[in-house]
Amino acid sequence: MAKGIQTWLTQNERLGLLSYCVLACTHPELFASALKCQKNVREHYRIRDNKEALDLASRWKFPFNAVTVIANRETPGHRDNSSRYEWYDMLFAIKSPVSQMLNMDGLGVDFEYKEGCCLLFSGKLLKHAV
């Protein structure tokens, strides 16, 4: 496994575990699905004796299969078309010197979120921009 991947996984382990906690409290069904999925992924690599992939899957501490890091930029208004209506986006503001604004044009509201905040919403259902 590449050194950069190992470093990133180690540095973000607590955030991943926090994501699990937030999901367990807010969407228990999706939380249970995430646990089952990760168990199945690890078992898949264990059966195939793919040690590197098994190590990576074992070190992955996020309930989702992807994490997108957006730093110092705006995102245009969009819906997450590859998602599902009942699934949540989870946005964290991390090490941000200024507060961020999440715009939900369809609802006619803006949400301010500062460092340490976490926002959850259906990214497929609600058009959003940061």
C-alpha positions as CSV (number, residue, x, y, z in Angstrom):
1,M,0.0,0.0,0.0
2,A,1.3,3.4,-0.9
3,K,2.7,5.4,2.0
4,G,0.4,8.4,1.3
5,I,-2.7,6.2,1.6
6,Q,-1.4,4.8,4.9
7,T,-0.8,8.3,6.2
8,W,-4.2,9.6,5.2
9,L,-6.0,6.6,6.7
10,T,-4.1,7.0,10.0
11,Q,-4.6,10.8,10.1
12,N,-8.4,10.5,9.4
13,E,-9.2,7.4,11.5
14,R,-11.0,9.4,14.2
15,L,-13.1,11.3,11.6
16,G,-14.1,8.0,10.1
17,L,-15.2,6.6,13.4
18,L,-17.0,9.8,14.2
19,S,-18.9,9.4,10.9
20,Y,-20.0,5.9,12.0
21,C,-21.3,7.3,15.3
22,V,-23.2,10.1,13.6
23,L,-24.7,7.7,11.1
24,A,-25.6,5.2,13.8
25,C,-27.6,8.0,15.6
26,T,-29.2,9.5,12.5
27,H,-29.8,6.6,10.1
28,P,-29.5,3.2,11.9
29,E,-30.6,1.3,8.7
30,L,-27.9,2.9,6.6
31,F,-25.4,2.4,9.5
32,A,-26.2,-1.4,9.6
33,S,-25.9,-1.6,5.8
34,A,-22.4,0.1,6.0
35,L,-21.2,-2.4,8.6
36,K,-22.5,-5.3,6.5
37,C,-20.9,-3.9,3.3
38,Q,-17.5,-3.5,5.0
39,K,-17.6,-6.9,6.5
40,N,-18.4,-8.4,3.0
41,V,-15.6,-6.4,1.4
42,R,-13.1,-7.7,4.0
43,E,-14.4,-11.3,3.5
44,H,-14.1,-11.0,-0.2
45,Y,-10.4,-10.0,0.0
46,R,-9.7,-12.6,2.7
47,I,-11.1,-15.5,0.6
48,R,-9.0,-14.3,-2.4
49,D,-5.9,-14.0,-0.2
50,N,-5.4,-10.4,-1.3
51,K,-3.4,-9.2,1.7
52,E,-2.8,-5.7,0.5
53,A,-6.5,-5.1,-0.3
54,L,-7.5,-6.7,3.0
55,D,-5.2,-4.5,4.9
56,L,-6.6,-1.4,3.2
57,A,-10.2,-2.5,3.8
58,S,-9.4,-3.2,7.4
59,R,-7.9,0.2,7.9
60,W,-10.8,2.0,6.2
61,K,-12.8,3.5,9.1
62,F,-15.5,5.4,7.2
63,P,-19.1,4.1,6.8
64,F,-19.1,5.1,3.1
65,N,-17.1,3.6,0.2
66,A,-15.9,7.0,-0.9
67,V,-14.7,10.2,0.7
68,T,-14.5,13.5,-1.2
69,V,-12.2,16.2,0.1
70,I,-13.0,19.7,-1.0
71,A,-10.7,22.4,0.1
72,N,-10.8,26.2,-0.6
73,R,-13.3,26.1,-3.3
74,E,-17.0,26.4,-4.1
75,T,-19.2,23.7,-5.5
76,P,-21.9,24.7,-7.9
77,G,-25.5,23.7,-7.2
78,H,-26.1,20.1,-7.9
79,R,-27.9,16.9,-6.9
80,D,-26.0,13.6,-6.3
81,N,-27.6,11.6,-9.1
82,S,-25.6,8.4,-8.4
83,S,-27.0,8.4,-4.8
84,R,-30.4,7.3,-3.5
85,Y,-33.1,9.5,-2.0
86,E,-32.9,7.7,1.3
87,W,-29.2,8.0,1.7
88,Y,-27.4,10.9,3.4
89,D,-24.5,13.2,2.4
90,M,-22.4,13.9,5.4
91,L,-20.5,17.2,5.3
92,F,-17.9,18.0,7.9
93,A,-16.1,21.4,8.3
94,I,-12.6,20.6,9.3
95,K,-9.8,23.0,10.0
96,S,-11.6,25.9,8.3
97,P,-10.5,29.4,9.3
98,V,-13.9,30.8,8.1
99,S,-17.4,29.4,8.3
100,Q,-18.9,27.8,5.2
101,M,-22.4,28.2,3.8
102,L,-24.4,25.3,2.5
103,N,-27.0,26.7,0.1
104,M,-30.2,24.7,-0.5
105,D,-31.8,26.7,-3.2
106,G,-34.9,24.4,-3.4
107,L,-35.7,25.0,0.2
108,G,-34.7,28.7,0.0
109,V,-32.3,28.4,2.9
110,D,-28.6,28.7,3.7
111,F,-26.9,26.8,6.5
112,E,-23.8,28.2,8.1
113,Y,-21.4,25.5,9.3
114,K,-18.2,26.2,11.2
115,E,-15.2,24.1,12.0
116,G,-16.4,21.0,13.9
117,C,-19.9,21.0,12.4
118,C,-21.5,18.1,10.6
119,L,-24.5,18.4,8.2
120,L,-26.5,15.5,6.9
121,F,-29.1,15.6,4.1
122,S,-30.2,13.7,1.0
123,G,-27.9,14.9,-1.7
124,K,-30.1,13.3,-4.4
125,L,-33.3,14.9,-3.2
126,L,-32.0,18.4,-2.3
127,K,-30.0,20.6,-4.7
128,H,-27.1,22.0,-2.8
129,A,-24.0,24.2,-3.2
130,V,-21.2,25.2,-0.9
